[in-house]
Amino acid sequence: MATDFSPGGIEASLGTATDKWKAAYIENIYGNVKGTSDKATKDANGNVIHTYYTPKDNIKSKGNATTPVYIDANGVAQPITSYGGKADTAGKADTAKTCTGNAATATKATNDKNGNDIAATYVPLSNEVYKAVTANGIHHNGIYRGKNLGTINNLAEVKAFLTAHTVSNGTNWQGVVQATAITGQVTSCELEIVAFNHYKNKGDTALNKNHIVLKPRKPLMYAPMNGLTSDNKQTTAGGYYNSYMHQTVIPQINAVFEQFFGSHLLTRRALLSNATSTTIASMAGSGWMGATTGWDWYDVKACLMSEVAVYGSTVFSSAFWDVGEDNEKLPVYNFKNHVANYREAFWLRAVASSSHFAYANHSGYSNNNLASFISGVVPLICVG
């Protein structure tokens, strides 16, 4: 039966826009309801409000750019203190306490890529201990490298090399340490750095300039220390300074190095033996006769090494006159022996007896030989 309230299944309005019902008491409503409501359990998209959202008060002041938060099971925001999984493109994690998983490009971390604890493994460049070590290039005497720095072709390149490696100021020697090598095109030999400031302030006139000490890795040439006497006898008369080696061979070497290094080839003062006696026992051993008896200061550029410079002590040196100012082992020989690069013998400046000079044997041991024996020539030079 159709009534005003149920017009036969036909849609009808309950009241009008201007003629409204004041109140309606209805137990169930079926269909769509339009308008506003004071309370609801779902949002406009059907999301359950109490599980999909959390009140703003829950997260107020709890999250920011450096302190992220998450919502727990009760809908309360909690600060994130650890991370797991991948962080391949992580930028800054200023307040992160722990990172696990893949953080390949993170800009902040507690461990390096090998898992070493950074604080325990490294010293910051600003650290005072590091500054103390690097402030004085002399510490390079305790570092071995062995790298070849390439070929130097002319004086201009020598100057560029010395400038680039801050040799003149003596406080850094950037990039050069023990056994660093350079190849000299003019000298046609490979020179290696064997010491830093080794002769600084030595001499009756002090060597003031900061310098690197170079030596050829293998002999520059082969020559005797002395020729035979007029009656065909071996001799060490006049010590090292008056030998054929120092008076004739070394000046030829100086000329080549002067052309190559120019004014950067330094002159220093060396205390060289200049007299001998055939009737004095040598310190080389029992039965050895002939020894040096005097010395003096001389200008040198290239000069042969003493036994002490190579071995750290005398072995066949006839007397203290044979050592002079060259009384310290070259730092490079703390890291390798004298045949580490080439198995070749070379002369040393020490007289061993009235007929023999000391030399470093090609098999790696200390030795001596007749003054007229032809052996390698390996001098030291100072460059700065």
C-alpha positions as CSV (number, residue, x, y, z in Angstrom):
1,M,0.0,0.0,0.0
2,A,1.5,3.4,-1.0
3,T,1.6,6.1,1.6
4,D,3.2,9.5,1.9
5,F,6.1,7.8,3.7
6,S,6.4,4.9,1.3
7,P,5.2,6.0,-2.1
8,G,5.0,2.7,-3.8
9,G,8.8,2.1,-4.2
10,I,9.1,5.4,-6.0
11,E,11.9,7.8,-4.8
12,A,10.6,10.6,-2.7
13,S,12.1,13.3,-0.6
14,L,11.5,13.7,3.1
15,G,10.9,17.4,3.4
16,T,12.3,20.1,1.1
17,A,15.2,22.5,1.0
18,T,13.0,25.1,2.7
19,D,10.6,22.9,4.5
20,K,12.8,20.7,6.7
21,W,12.0,18.1,9.4
22,K,13.4,19.2,12.8
23,A,14.3,15.8,13.9
24,A,14.2,12.2,12.6
25,Y,14.4,9.2,14.8
26,I,15.5,6.3,12.5
27,E,16.9,3.0,13.6
28,N,18.6,2.0,10.4
29,I,19.5,3.9,7.3
30,Y,20.1,2.1,4.0
31,G,21.7,3.8,1.0
32,N,24.0,6.9,0.7
33,V,24.2,9.6,3.3
34,K,25.5,13.0,2.2
35,G,26.5,16.0,4.3
36,T,28.8,16.2,7.4
37,S,29.2,14.1,10.5
38,D,30.7,14.8,13.9
39,K,32.2,11.3,14.1
40,A,33.5,8.7,11.7
41,T,35.5,5.5,11.7
42,K,36.9,5.8,8.1
43,D,38.2,8.6,6.0
44,A,36.8,9.5,2.5
45,N,38.9,6.8,0.9
46,G,37.7,4.1,3.2
47,N,40.9,3.9,5.3
48,V,40.3,3.0,9.0
49,I,41.2,6.2,10.8
50,H,42.7,4.8,14.0
51,T,45.0,2.4,12.2
52,Y,46.0,4.5,9.2
53,Y,46.7,7.8,11.0
54,T,48.4,9.0,14.2
55,P,47.5,12.2,16.0
56,K,49.8,15.1,15.3
57,D,50.6,15.4,19.0
58,N,52.3,12.0,18.8
59,I,55.0,13.2,16.4
60,K,55.3,16.9,17.4
61,S,59.0,17.7,18.1
62,K,59.9,14.0,17.7
63,G,61.1,14.0,14.1
64,N,63.3,16.3,12.0
65,A,65.8,16.3,9.2
66,T,68.4,14.5,11.2
67,T,66.2,12.5,13.6
68,P,63.8,10.3,11.7
69,V,60.9,8.5,13.4
70,Y,58.6,5.6,12.8
71,I,55.1,4.7,14.0
72,D,54.9,1.7,16.3
73,A,52.0,-0.8,16.6
74,N,50.2,1.6,19.0
75,G,50.3,4.4,16.5
76,V,53.0,6.3,18.5
77,A,56.0,7.9,16.8
78,Q,59.4,6.5,17.9
79,P,62.8,7.8,17.1
80,I,64.9,5.6,14.7
81,T,68.3,4.7,16.3
82,S,69.4,1.9,14.0
83,Y,69.1,0.9,10.3
84,G,69.2,-2.3,8.4
85,G,69.2,-3.3,4.8
86,K,70.6,-1.2,1.9
87,A,71.7,2.3,2.1
88,D,73.5,2.5,-1.3
89,T,72.9,6.1,-1.8
90,A,72.9,7.2,1.8
91,G,74.1,10.8,2.3
92,K,74.4,12.0,5.8
93,A,73.3,10.0,8.8
94,D,74.4,12.6,11.4
95,T,72.7,10.9,14.4
96,A,72.7,7.3,13.3
97,K,74.2,5.1,15.9
98,T,74.5,1.9,13.9
99,C,74.4,1.0,10.2
100,T,74.2,-2.5,9.0
101,G,74.0,-3.9,5.5
102,N,75.1,-2.2,2.4
103,A,76.1,1.4,2.9
104,A,78.5,1.7,0.0
105,T,78.2,5.4,-0.6
106,A,77.5,6.7,2.9
107,T,79.4,9.9,3.6
108,K,79.8,9.2,7.3
109,A,80.8,5.9,8.9
110,T,82.7,4.5,11.8
111,N,84.6,1.8,9.8
112,D,86.4,2.1,6.5
113,K,85.6,-0.1,3.5
114,N,87.8,-2.9,4.9
115,G,86.1,-2.9,8.2
116,N,88.9,-1.2,10.1
117,D,87.8,1.1,12.9
118,I,88.5,4.6,11.6
119,A,89.3,6.2,14.9
120,A,91.6,3.4,16.0
121,T,93.3,3.0,12.6
122,Y,93.9,6.5,11.2
123,V,95.4,9.7,12.4
124,P,93.7,12.9,11.2
125,L,95.8,15.2,9.0
126,S,95.1,17.9,11.6
127,N,96.4,15.8,14.4
128,E,99.5,17.3,16.2
129,V,101.4,14.0,16.1
130,Y,101.0,13.9,12.3
131,K,102.1,17.5,12.0
132,A,105.2,16.8,14.1
133,V,106.2,14.0,11.8
134,T,105.6,15.9,8.5
135,A,106.8,19.3,9.6
136,N,110.4,18.2,9.2
137,G,111.4,16.3,6.0
138,I,114.3,14.6,7.8
139,H,111.7,11.9,8.9
140,H,111.7,10.7,5.3
141,N,115.0,9.0,6.2
142,G,112.9,6.4,8.0
143,I,110.5,5.7,5.1
144,Y,111.3,3.3,2.1
145,R,109.4,3.6,-1.1
146,G,111.4,2.4,-4.1
147,K,109.2,4.1,-6.8
148,N,110.7,5.4,-10.0
149,L,109.6,9.0,-10.6
150,G,110.4,9.0,-14.3
151,T,113.0,10.6,-16.6
152,I,114.6,14.0,-16.2
153,N,115.9,15.3,-19.6
154,N,117.5,18.7,-18.9
155,L,118.3,21.3,-16.3
156,A,114.8,22.9,-16.6
157,E,113.3,19.6,-15.6
158,V,115.7,19.2,-12.7
159,K,114.5,22.6,-11.4
160,A,110.9,21.6,-11.9
161,F,111.5,18.3,-10.0
162,L,113.2,20.0,-7.1
163,T,110.4,22.6,-6.9
164,A,107.6,20.1,-7.2
165,H,109.1,18.0,-4.4
166,T,109.9,21.0,-2.1
167,V,113.5,20.0,-1.7
168,S,114.9,23.4,-1.0
169,N,112.8,24.1,2.1
170,G,113.7,20.8,3.8
171,T,110.4,20.6,5.6
172,N,108.4,18.2,3.4
173,W,110.2,16.7,0.4
174,Q,106.7,16.0,-1.0
175,G,106.5,12.5,-2.6
176,V,110.1,11.5,-2.3
177,V,111.4,9.0,0.3
178,Q,114.1,6.4,0.5
179,A,115.1,4.7,-2.8
180,T,112.9,6.9,-4.8
181,A,114.6,6.9,-8.2
182,I,114.9,9.3,-11.1
183,T,116.6,8.6,-14.5
184,G,118.9,11.3,-15.7
185,Q,118.9,11.5,-19.5
186,V,122.2,13.4,-19.7
187,T,123.9,11.0,-17.2
188,S,122.2,8.0,-18.8
189,C,121.9,6.4,-15.4
190,E,119.3,5.7,-12.8
191,L,119.9,7.7,-9.6
192,E,118.2,6.9,-6.3
193,I,117.6,9.0,-3.2
194,V,119.6,7.4,-0.4
195,A,119.3,10.2,2.3
196,F,117.8,13.5,3.2
197,N,120.0,16.2,4.7
198,H,122.6,13.6,5.5
199,Y,125.5,16.1,5.4
200,K,123.5,19.1,6.8
201,N,125.8,21.4,8.8
202,K,128.8,19.0,8.4
203,G,132.2,20.3,7.4
204,D,134.8,22.8,8.6
205,T,132.5,25.1,6.6
206,A,128.9,23.9,7.2
207,L,126.7,22.7,4.4
208,N,123.7,24.9,5.1
209,K,121.4,24.0,2.1
210,N,118.7,21.4,2.4
211,H,119.5,18.5,0.1
212,I,118.8,15.0,-1.1
213,V,121.7,12.6,-1.4
214,L,121.8,10.6,-4.7
215,K,123.8,7.7,-5.9
216,P,123.7,5.6,-9.1
217,R,121.9,2.3,-8.7
218,K,124.7,0.6,-10.6
219,P,128.3,1.7,-11.4
220,L,128.7,4.8,-13.7
221,M,132.0,3.3,-15.0
222,Y,134.7,0.9,-14.1
223,A,138.2,2.1,-13.1
224,P,141.1,1.3,-10.7
225,M,141.8,3.2,-7.5
226,N,145.5,3.7,-8.5
227,G,147.8,2.6,-11.3
228,L,150.9,0.6,-10.7
229,T,154.0,2.3,-9.6
230,S,157.0,2.8,-11.9
231,D,158.4,-0.5,-10.6
232,N,155.0,-2.2,-11.1
233,K,153.9,-2.3,-7.5
234,Q,150.5,-1.8,-6.0
235,T,150.2,1.4,-3.9
236,T,147.7,3.3,-1.7
237,A,150.2,6.1,-1.1
238,G,148.6,9.5,-0.5
239,G,145.3,7.9,0.7
240,Y,142.0,8.4,-1.1
241,Y,142.4,12.2,-1.8
242,N,145.6,11.7,-3.8
243,S,144.4,8.5,-5.6
244,Y,143.9,8.2,-9.4
245,M,140.2,7.6,-8.6
246,H,139.7,11.0,-6.9
247,Q,142.1,13.1,-8.9
248,T,141.2,11.8,-12.4
249,V,138.0,9.7,-12.5
250,I,135.8,11.7,-10.1
251,P,136.4,15.1,-12.0
252,Q,135.1,13.4,-15.1
253,I,131.9,12.4,-13.2
254,N,131.7,15.9,-11.8
255,A,131.7,17.4,-15.2
256,V,128.7,15.3,-16.3
257,F,126.7,16.0,-13.2
258,E,127.5,19.7,-13.4
259,Q,126.1,19.8,-16.9
260,F,122.9,18.0,-15.8
261,F,122.2,19.6,-12.4
262,G,123.8,23.0,-12.8
263,S,124.0,25.0,-9.6
264,H,121.8,22.4,-7.9
265,L,124.8,20.1,-7.7
266,L,126.1,21.1,-4.3
267,T,129.7,21.5,-3.1
268,R,130.3,20.2,0.4
269,R,133.3,19.8,2.6
270,A,134.7,16.2,3.1
271,L,137.4,15.0,5.4
272,L,139.5,12.8,3.2
273,S,142.6,10.7,4.0
274,N,145.7,12.2,2.3
275,A,148.7,10.3,3.8
276,T,149.8,6.7,4.4
277,S,152.5,4.7,6.0
278,T,153.6,1.3,4.8
279,T,155.1,0.4,8.2
280,I,152.0,0.9,10.4
281,A,149.7,-2.0,11.0
282,S,146.3,-1.8,9.5
283,M,143.1,-2.2,11.5
284,A,141.9,-4.5,8.7
285,G,143.3,-7.5,10.6
286,S,146.3,-9.3,11.9
287,G,149.3,-9.2,9.6
288,W,147.9,-6.4,7.4
289,M,150.4,-3.6,7.0
290,G,150.0,-0.1,5.7
291,A,147.5,2.5,6.9
292,T,146.4,6.0,6.5
293,T,148.1,8.6,8.7
294,G,146.4,11.9,8.0
295,W,143.5,13.8,6.5
296,D,142.2,17.2,5.6
297,W,139.1,19.1,4.5
298,Y,138.4,19.3,0.8
299,D,135.7,20.6,-1.5
300,V,133.8,17.7,-3.1
301,K,130.8,17.2,-5.4
302,A,130.9,13.6,-6.3
303,C,132.8,11.4,-3.8
304,L,133.1,7.7,-3.0
305,M,131.4,6.3,0.1
306,S,133.2,5.1,3.3
307,E,132.6,1.7,4.7
308,V,130.5,3.1,7.5
309,A,128.1,4.7,4.9
310,V,127.4,1.3,3.5
311,Y,127.8,-1.2,6.3
312,G,127.4,1.0,9.4
313,S,130.9,0.1,10.7
314,T,134.4,-0.3,9.4
315,V,135.6,-3.7,8.2
316,F,138.8,-3.3,6.2
317,S,139.4,0.4,6.9
318,S,143.1,0.8,7.9
319,A,142.5,3.6,10.4
320,F,140.0,6.3,11.6
321,W,141.4,8.6,8.9
322,D,139.5,6.5,6.3
323,V,136.1,7.5,7.7
324,G,136.3,11.2,8.2
325,E,132.9,13.0,8.1
326,D,131.3,10.0,6.4
327,N,130.7,8.4,9.7
328,E,127.0,7.5,9.5
329,K,125.3,4.7,7.7
330,L,123.2,5.9,4.7
331,P,119.5,5.5,5.6
332,V,118.7,3.6,2.5
333,Y,121.0,0.7,3.7
334,N,118.7,0.3,6.7
335,F,116.2,-1.1,4.2
336,K,118.3,-3.1,1.7
337,N,121.8,-4.3,1.1
338,H,124.3,-2.9,-1.5
339,V,123.5,-5.5,-4.1
340,A,119.7,-5.4,-3.8
341,N,119.4,-3.7,-7.3
342,Y,122.4,-5.0,-9.1
343,R,125.0,-7.6,-8.3
344,E,128.0,-5.4,-9.0
345,A,131.0,-4.6,-6.9
346,F,132.1,-1.0,-6.4
347,W,135.0,0.8,-4.7
348,L,134.9,2.5,-1.3
349,R,137.2,5.3,-0.2
350,A,139.0,3.4,2.6
351,V,142.6,2.3,2.4
352,A,142.9,-1.3,3.6
353,S,146.7,-1.7,3.5
354,S,149.7,-0.5,1.6
355,S,148.4,-2.3,-1.5
356,H,144.7,-2.6,-1.1
357,F,141.6,-0.5,-1.0
358,A,138.2,-1.5,0.4
359,Y,135.3,-2.3,-1.8
360,A,131.8,-3.7,-1.7
361,N,131.7,-7.1,-3.2
362,H,129.2,-8.2,-5.9
363,S,128.2,-11.2,-3.8
364,G,127.0,-8.9,-1.0
365,Y,129.9,-9.1,1.5
366,S,132.6,-6.6,2.5
367,N,135.9,-7.0,0.7
368,N,139.1,-5.4,-0.6
369,N,141.2,-5.6,-3.7
370,L,144.5,-4.5,-5.2
371,A,144.6,-0.8,-5.9
372,S,145.0,-1.4,-9.7
373,F,142.0,-3.7,-9.9
374,I,139.2,-2.4,-12.1
375,S,135.9,-2.2,-10.3
376,G,132.7,-0.1,-10.3
377,V,132.5,3.6,-9.5
378,V,129.4,4.5,-7.4
379,P,129.8,8.1,-6.0
380,L,127.5,10.1,-3.8
381,I,126.3,13.6,-4.8
382,C,124.2,16.2,-3.0
383,V,121.4,18.0,-4.9
384,G,119.4,20.9,-3.5
